[in-house]
């Protein structure tokens, strides 16, 4: 399999038509966001997404596994080459994902 950077670029290409997709490198892998909600990432086991009704519907054959020690189980993506199906799944997952945590404001001199 390609390295994580190449895999991240491929996933970005597969999801490009959705718009508002981004990823950030984290601990040797990547975290993926759709409209600022985290939906998945690249880990040692490859590309995985959060378990939602949509991800289970589009990948019924995918078995949940923890992406790393102590993490909540996620689903390994089995439809990476199926561009349209992958896009539909991520789009449908959006409504089921938790809202992003509000960013903490840094204190300014006027707050003191």
N, C-alpha and C positions, 0 to 999 in steps of 0.2 A: 504494500500500500504506500501511496505517496506520503511525504512528510506532512506534519500538521499544517504548515503554512500553505502548501499546495492544496491540501484538502479544504482548508478554510476558503481559499480562492475559488475552488470548484463549487462549494456550497453556496457562496455568494452569487456565483454565476447562475446556478440552478434556481435561486430565489430572486434573481434580479427584477423580474417582472412584477413582483409584489410591491417593490419600492419600500422605503423606510426600514430596510434590513441593515444591521451593522453588527460587527463583532469586535471584541477586544481580546488581546492576548492575556492569558492568565495562567500562571503556574505551568507553563509548557503546553497548555492547550488553548482553547478559545471559548469565550462565552458569546452566544448569539442572541441578539435582540430583534424583536419585530415591534415596531411602534413603541419602542422603549420598554417593552415587557420581555423578560428573559424567557426564552422557550427551549433552549437547548445549548449544547456545547460539544466541543471536541475534547475527548479524554483519552486515556491510554487505550480504551476499548473501541475508539472510533467516535463517530458522530452519534450523539444520543439526545433525545428530547424528553421533556417532562411528560408524565403520564396524565393524559386527559381523555375525555370521551372521544375526541377527534383522533388523537394519536392511536388509541386502541382500535378505532374503527378502520383507519387507513392501514394499520400494520397489525392485524390480528395474530400474525405468526411471530411477532417480536416478544421475547420473554424479558420481563423487567430484571435489571441488574443494577447494582450500585456502581456508579462511575469511578468511585474511589472509596477507600476505607472510611466508614462512618457516614457516608452520604445517603440521602434518600434514593431509592431505586428510580431508574429512568429507563426509557425504552431505546435500545439500539435501533438506529434508522435502517430499515430494510428496503426503502423505496428511493434511495438517493439518485438512482439513474432515471427515475420516472418523474421528470421535471414538473409536469402539470399536476400530478397527484401529490407530489411533495408540496407544491405551492398551495393547493387546496387544503391540505392537512394543516400547514402552518397558519393559514388564514383562519380556518375554523377553530384552531387552538386558541387564537387570540382572546376570544370572549371568555374562555375558561381559565385563563391565566390570571394570577393575582396582579393587582395594580403595582406599579413600581413604588418602592419605599420613597417617601419624601426625602429630599436631600437636606442635610442639616446645614443651616446657615452658619457661616463663620461669623464670629463676633467682630464688629467694627468698633472703632473708637467711640462712635456716637451711641453704641449700645451700652457702654460702660457708665 
